[in-house]
C-alpha cells in the first residue's frame, strides 16, 4: 500500500519591491501590473519549476492593500508571508492598515459564527432523528408520542432544507408599470 505523503509546508517572509516594475506600465494598468509582479516574484523565489502564475493564491486582504489607493497608485513595496503547500503557494500580507485590520477581525468572527451555526443545525437534526427512532408505545401515550414524532419529522425536514445549499433562483421579468397618464388621441374628422 502507498502511504499518503504530507506535503512539505514552507513559510517565508519577503519584502517585494513593486515600483520599478509598474512604473513602465500605463497609468490605468499600474495596480494589475503590481499584482502580477507579486506573483512573478514568488514564482521565482519559491522555486516553482513550470513558472505557472495560477499556482499563486493571493489573500483577499493582500489584494485589498494593493488596490487600496486605486488602479493608478499601488504601494511601492509590500511585506508578505508566503506559505508553500505542495504545488500551491498562498500569500498573506504581514502588515495591515487599521481599516483592513478591523475588516479582517470582523470577517474572521463571521466565519466562526457561521461554522458554529452549521454545527448547531447538524446536532439539532441528529437529536430529532434520534427521537424519531424511538418506538411508539401502545395506548393513549403512544398516540401522543406518534404526534411528537410526526412533529419532529417535520422539524427535521425544515432543518435539512435550510442546511442545503440554495438553488439558483430563476430571474423573472417583472411586468412594466402602467403609465398613469396615457396619451389621448384626438378623433380624426373626415373633411
Secondary structure as UniProt FT lines:
FT   STRAND          9..17
FT   HELIX           19..22
FT   TURN            23..24
FT   HELIX           27..29
FT   HELIX           30..45
FT   TURN            46..47
FT   TURN            49..50
FT   HELIX           53..55
FT   STRAND          56..58
FT   HELIX           60..67
FT   TURN            68..69
FT   STRAND          77..85
FT   TURN            86..87
FT   STRAND          88..93
FT   HELIX           98..133
FT   HELIX           140..163
//
